[in-house]
Amino acid sequence: MGRNFELAVTKITNLEFGKMVQAAADKLGKNAEFINSLNVFPVPDGDTGTNMTSSMASGAKYERNETSKKVGDLSAALAKGLLMGARGNSGVILSQIFRGFAKATEGMDVLSAADFVNAYANGAKTAYKAVMKPTEGTILTVVRESAQAGLNKIKETDDLVEIMHTIYEAGEEALKKTPDLLPVLKEVGVVDSGGQGLVFVLQAFDEALSGRVDKSDDYKPDNAEIDEMVHAMDHQSVQGKLNPEDIKYTYCTQMLVRLGKGKQVTQKFDYDTFYNYLADLGDSLLVLNDDQVVRVHVHTEHPGKVLTWGQQFGDLQTIEIHNMVWQQEEIMEKDEEDTNSESPIEKAKVAAEAKKDLQTAVIAVASGEGIAKLLKSLGVTHIITGGQTMNPSTQDILDAINNSGAKQALVLPNNGNIFMTADQAAEVADIPTKVVHSKTIAQAMSALLEYNPEASLDENQANMEANTGMVASGAVTNAVRDTTIDGREIKKDDYMGIVDGKIVTTDLDLKEAAIKMVKAMLDEDSEIVTILYGAGGDQKTAEEIKAAVEEVDDELDIQIYDGGQPVYPYLISVE
């Protein structure tokens, strides 16, 4: 595409910088689902794209609200917004890149080409430092190699359009190499999802600087228009920022039909007839049945039609309809006002806690009412609900710590993807805070058994973390795409048993997958098995899983709880 100006761009002023940042937030939003699809594990909550989008959206918002015209101040606002909005490890690393960038541009009015290149290179350095054991073949490789290309290019030219294009192309090249550096990517045949997210950011910067981002070459929106666009963007969810064709269906609809019962029965149940009608109404369709009942899960625009169709075969025992767009908005749109304002009940709770003189807040991330109850019975004082994907932002964790009314805090993230966010929140919290690095709910339960209110923060952290190793954590969920991983072929909609992050069993049948998984988890030292059933699981099947496990070893103590967690029908631990 032709450039619309003769002169080279040799400086980045506040206007260019603002355009670059907004373009990056937009680009990530449009491609969030694509980035999600690159997650190696085919689990439904593979959400690198969602995490990076919400992190960048928060950064862009802070940058827009900054009144200074100095690029150094705008960079600092971007870094602050990214830090607060960071979700997931990829979001934290993105925030670290721009933290390094902001450090290097402190106090600058405008950025020369050399200033920009050096600041980006400092971003790469800072990101590497932030990660305990940097792994090549990830977003880190992309940032390092693209920064190096910028440093080489600045020796030849000070035209930022050329330089930025070189940085973007080097990022693309580095991304293509990620499968050679990380065997698991190669096996699945994808590039790194976090690296892909950063390449989209670099591409947006490149387009914004060369003027290719606008619809026409000579069109530049004025500030009022920008504010208007910004306002509209502010009120969009991730899904709203995706191409409309990417989110076709608003309602996640589930029903349980008792076959042959009820007043409106007009048809005898035939699986194919039943299934094919629903298949035309939406996607993510699951139909499971036995002689008595049929269970349906589908994403659709017409939940009414789904229910009416079910009634032709029997009466509706249970119905659940969730608006997924709204859910997504809820996750994303925690504006500062929302984050800081709590409901009166919450305020009263916090005040009551403070009056009680709460010494240590024990804060856990969990989704599912049953799980929240269980954790509270083991000593947790505050729950951060993590939405569908269990990824709160740094701001969410920080608010929970600072509003707890306690003198110190322990945080249990219960998901490896939240570790960096939690560590970041602990660093900037108002009270001393330690993170107990629990990867699963099972590990949290085991850690909480070691919690001693009388002990110091450091002692508790050490003892609780040591206890996380005593338990094997298994989760059953369905595969969202075909893949081959660890030499195992997995088909879309298969159920997978994942133990401590490794896929150990797959089966077409949910119950079988769960039974096979537990059998793989048992050894001669196993004593206690805990089964938490959530969305897609039920008490009856949990009892059947229990019976099958008892056949293997009748000495085991097996407990069943209604966890209510999304995405994972069964969470099963063995200690």
ChimeraX attribute file (.defattr): number of C-alpha atoms within 10 A of each C-alpha:
attribute: neighborCount
match mode: 1-to-1
recipient: residues
	/A:1	7
	/A:2	8
	/A:3	13
	/A:4	13
	/A:5	11
	/A:6	6
	/A:7	8
	/A:8	13
	/A:9	18
	/A:10	16
	/A:11	18
	/A:12	20
	/A:13	16
	/A:14	20
	/A:15	11
	/A:16	17
	/A:17	22
	/A:18	21
	/A:19	19
	/A:20	24
	/A:21	25
	/A:22	25
	/A:23	24
	/A:24	28
	/A:25	25
	/A:26	23
	/A:27	21
	/A:28	31
	/A:29	26
	/A:30	22
	/A:31	21
	/A:32	26
	/A:33	22
	/A:34	18
	/A:35	26
	/A:36	22
	/A:37	20
	/A:38	22
	/A:39	22
	/A:40	21
	/A:41	22
	/A:42	25
	/A:43	20
	/A:44	19
	/A:45	19
	/A:46	20
	/A:47	24
	/A:48	27
	/A:49	29
	/A:50	27
	/A:51	31
	/A:52	33
	/A:53	32
	/A:54	26
	/A:55	29
	/A:56	30
	/A:57	30
	/A:58	29
	/A:59	28
	/A:60	28
	/A:61	23
	/A:62	21
	/A:63	26
	/A:64	19
	/A:65	11
	/A:66	15
	/A:67	10
	/A:68	14
	/A:69	13
	/A:70	19
	/A:71	25
	/A:72	23
	/A:73	21
	/A:74	28
	/A:75	29
	/A:76	25
	/A:77	25
	/A:78	30
	/A:79	28
	/A:80	20
	/A:81	22
	/A:82	34
	/A:83	28
	/A:84	25
	/A:85	32
	/A:86	36
	/A:87	35
	/A:88	29
	/A:89	21
	/A:90	28
	/A:91	30
	/A:92	30
	/A:93	29
	/A:94	28
	/A:95	29
	/A:96	25
	/A:97	25
	/A:98	27
	/A:99	26
	/A:100	23
	/A:101	28
	/A:102	26
	/A:103	17
	/A:104	21
	/A:105	24
	/A:106	16
	/A:107	13
	/A:108	16
	/A:109	17
	/A:110	19
	/A:111	20
	/A:112	18
	/A:113	22
	/A:114	21
	/A:115	17
	/A:116	23
	/A:117	25
	/A:118	21
	/A:119	24
	/A:120	28
	/A:121	24
	/A:122	23
	/A:123	27
	/A:124	29
	/A:125	19
	/A:126	20
	/A:127	23
	/A:128	20
	/A:129	12
	/A:130	15
	/A:131	15
	/A:132	8
	/A:133	8
	/A:134	13
	/A:135	13
	/A:136	16
	/A:137	24
	/A:138	24
	/A:139	26
	/A:140	24
	/A:141	23
	/A:142	29
	/A:143	29
	/A:144	22
	/A:145	20
	/A:146	27
	/A:147	26
	/A:148	17
	/A:149	20
	/A:150	26
	/A:151	19
	/A:152	15
	/A:153	20
	/A:154	18
	/A:155	9
	/A:156	9
	/A:157	13
	/A:158	17
	/A:159	18
	/A:160	25
	/A:161	20
	/A:162	19
	/A:163	26
	/A:164	26
	/A:165	19
	/A:166	20
	/A:167	29
	/A:168	28
	/A:169	18
	/A:170	23
	/A:171	28
	/A:172	21
	/A:173	15
	/A:174	25
	/A:175	27
	/A:176	17
	/A:177	19
	/A:178	24
	/A:179	21
	/A:180	15
	/A:181	14
	/A:182	16
	/A:183	13
	/A:184	19
	/A:185	22
	/A:186	17
	/A:187	16
	/A:188	20
	/A:189	15
	/A:190	16
	/A:191	25
	/A:192	27
	/A:193	27
	/A:194	27
	/A:195	25
	/A:196	27
	/A:197	28
	/A:198	25
	/A:199	27
	/A:200	23
	/A:201	24
	/A:202	27
	/A:203	24
	/A:204	25
	/A:205	27
	/A:206	26
	/A:207	21
	/A:208	23
	/A:209	21
	/A:210	23
	/A:211	23
	/A:212	17
	/A:213	19
	/A:214	14
	/A:215	9
	/A:216	10
	/A:217	15
	/A:218	12
	/A:219	11
	/A:220	13
	/A:221	11
	/A:222	8
	/A:223	10
	/A:224	9
	/A:225	11
	/A:226	16
	/A:227	13
	/A:228	11
	/A:229	13
	/A:230	16
	/A:231	12
	/A:232	10
	/A:233	19
	/A:234	16
	/A:235	14
	/A:236	18
	/A:237	22
	/A:238	27
	/A:239	24
	/A:240	18
	/A:241	21
	/A:242	20
	/A:243	14
	/A:244	11
	/A:245	7
	/A:246	15
	/A:247	14
	/A:248	14
	/A:249	20
	/A:250	20
	/A:251	20
	/A:252	21
	/A:253	23
	/A:254	24
	/A:255	20
	/A:256	22
	/A:257	25
	/A:258	21
	/A:259	24
	/A:260	20
	/A:261	17
	/A:262	14
	/A:263	11
	/A:264	14
	/A:265	17
	/A:266	12
	/A:267	15
	/A:268	13
	/A:269	19
	/A:270	9
	/A:271	12
	/A:272	9
	/A:273	10
	/A:274	18
	/A:275	15
	/A:276	10
	/A:277	13
	/A:278	23
	/A:279	16
	/A:280	10
	/A:281	17
	/A:282	20
	/A:283	15
	/A:284	13
	/A:285	19
	/A:286	17
	/A:287	17
	/A:288	14
	/A:289	16
	/A:290	8
	/A:291	9
	/A:292	11
	/A:293	20
	/A:294	21
	/A:295	19
	/A:296	22
	/A:297	21
	/A:298	23
	/A:299	25
	/A:300	24
	/A:301	17
	/A:302	14
	/A:303	21
	/A:304	12
	/A:305	14
	/A:306	21
	/A:307	19
	/A:308	13
	/A:309	17
	/A:310	26
	/A:311	22
	/A:312	21
	/A:313	25
	/A:314	25
	/A:315	21
	/A:316	20
	/A:317	13
	/A:318	11
	/A:319	12
	/A:320	12
	/A:321	16
	/A:322	14
	/A:323	15
	/A:324	18
	/A:325	19
	/A:326	16
	/A:327	16
	/A:328	18
	/A:329	16
	/A:330	13
	/A:331	21
	/A:332	26
	/A:333	20
	/A:334	16
	/A:335	15
	/A:336	11
	/A:337	8
	/A:338	10
	/A:339	13
	/A:340	13
	/A:341	11
	/A:342	13
	/A:343	10
	/A:344	9
	/A:345	9
	/A:346	12
	/A:347	14
	/A:348	12
	/A:349	14
	/A:350	19
	/A:351	15
	/A:352	13
	/A:353	17
	/A:354	16
	/A:355	11
	/A:356	11
	/A:357	12
	/A:358	17
	/A:359	16
	/A:360	21
	/A:361	25
	/A:362	28
	/A:363	24
	/A:364	27
	/A:365	26
	/A:366	28
	/A:367	24
	/A:368	19
	/A:369	14
	/A:370	18
	/A:371	23
	/A:372	22
	/A:373	14
	/A:374	16
	/A:375	22
	/A:376	17
	/A:377	11
	/A:378	15
	/A:379	17
	/A:380	23
	/A:381	18
	/A:382	19
	/A:383	21
	/A:384	21
	/A:385	19
	/A:386	18
	/A:387	19
	/A:388	18
	/A:389	20
	/A:390	23
	/A:391	28
	/A:392	25
	/A:393	31
	/A:394	27
	/A:395	25
	/A:396	23
	/A:397	25
	/A:398	21
	/A:399	17
	/A:400	22
	/A:401	27
	/A:402	16
	/A:403	17
	/A:404	26
	/A:405	23
	/A:406	21
	/A:407	17
	/A:408	21
	/A:409	25
	/A:410	24
	/A:411	29
	/A:412	32
	/A:413	31
	/A:414	22
	/A:415	20
	/A:416	14
	/A:417	19
	/A:418	28
	/A:419	23
	/A:420	25
	/A:421	30
	/A:422	28
	/A:423	21
	/A:424	22
	/A:425	27
	/A:426	22
	/A:427	14
	/A:428	12
	/A:429	19
	/A:430	15
	/A:431	16
	/A:432	16
	/A:433	25
	/A:434	22
	/A:435	24
	/A:436	28
	/A:437	25
	/A:438	26
	/A:439	20
	/A:440	26
	/A:441	26
	/A:442	25
	/A:443	26
	/A:444	27
	/A:445	24
	/A:446	23
	/A:447	27
	/A:448	25
	/A:449	13
	/A:450	17
	/A:451	21
	/A:452	14
	/A:453	13
	/A:454	10
	/A:455	10
	/A:456	11
	/A:457	19
	/A:458	13
	/A:459	13
	/A:460	21
	/A:461	22
	/A:462	15
	/A:463	17
	/A:464	25
	/A:465	22
	/A:466	15
	/A:467	19
	/A:468	23
	/A:469	14
	/A:470	14
	/A:471	22
	/A:472	20
	/A:473	24
	/A:474	27
	/A:475	25
	/A:476	28
	/A:477	26
	/A:478	24
	/A:479	19
	/A:480	20
	/A:481	15
	/A:482	14
	/A:483	18
	/A:484	16
	/A:485	19
	/A:486	12
	/A:487	9
	/A:488	12
	/A:489	10
	/A:490	21
	/A:491	19
	/A:492	13
	/A:493	19
	/A:494	20
	/A:495	25
	/A:496	30
	/A:497	30
	/A:498	23
	/A:499	21
	/A:500	16
	/A:501	14
	/A:502	13
	/A:503	19
	/A:504	19
	/A:505	22
	/A:506	25
	/A:507	18
	/A:508	14
	/A:509	14
	/A:510	22
	/A:511	19
	/A:512	18
	/A:513	24
	/A:514	30
	/A:515	21
	/A:516	19
	/A:517	23
	/A:518	27
	/A:519	13
	/A:520	14
	/A:521	21
	/A:522	20
	/A:523	11
	/A:524	6
	/A:525	8
	/A:526	16
	/A:527	14
	/A:528	15
	/A:529	21
	/A:530	18
	/A:531	26
	/A:532	26
	/A:533	27
	/A:534	24
	/A:535	16
	/A:536	19
	/A:537	22
	/A:538	16
	/A:539	15
	/A:540	9
	/A:541	15
	/A:542	23
	/A:543	15
	/A:544	13
	/A:545	19
	/A:546	21
	/A:547	14
	/A:548	17
	/A:549	19
	/A:550	14
	/A:551	9
	/A:552	11
	/A:553	15
	/A:554	11
	/A:555	11
	/A:556	16
	/A:557	14
	/A:558	18
	/A:559	14
	/A:560	15
	/A:561	17
	/A:562	21
	/A:563	25
	/A:564	22
	/A:565	25
	/A:566	21
	/A:567	19
	/A:568	21
	/A:569	25
	/A:570	29
	/A:571	26
	/A:572	26
	/A:573	27
	/A:574	23
	/A:575	19
